[in-house]
Amino acid sequence: MTFILCSTAVGHTRTEKSEPETEVSATAIIVKGSAVSVYNAMGQTLEVFSLTGNKVASFNIDNNESTIQLLLKKGCYILKVKNVVRKISIR
């Protein structure tokens, strides 16, 4: 009985795709007093809900840095832009 050993080299070439680097900017909602600043949400809508789920206001965001003055009664509200949600309290 004769055994023949064969060594087979398996080559693996790694190709990396060179894609341009892009900065991913997340949507942000920042509240100071009654002013709400919304960043990186151009073309989206800022929605304001009461805690019972009723929509009390909505604002179209027309650039990447928008500041909106909220004229709301005292209470707690929920702000939503795209998938970013914040709870605020007006005192």
Stockholm file with secondary structure:
# STOCKHOLM 1.0

chainA/1-91         MTFILCSTAVGHTRTEKSEPETEVSATAIIVKGSAVSVYNAMGQTLEVFSLTGNKVASFNIDNNESTIQLLLKKGCYILKVKNVVRKISIR
#=GR chainA/1-91 SS CCCCCCCCCCCCCCCCCCCCCCCCCCCEEEEETTEEEEESCTTCEEEEEETTSCEEEEEECCSSEEEEECCCCSEEEEEEETTEEEEEEEC
#=GC SS_cons        CCCCCCCCCCCCCCCCCCCCCCCCCCCEEEEETTEEEEESCTTCEEEEEETTSCEEEEEECCSSEEEEECCCCSEEEEEEETTEEEEEEEC
//
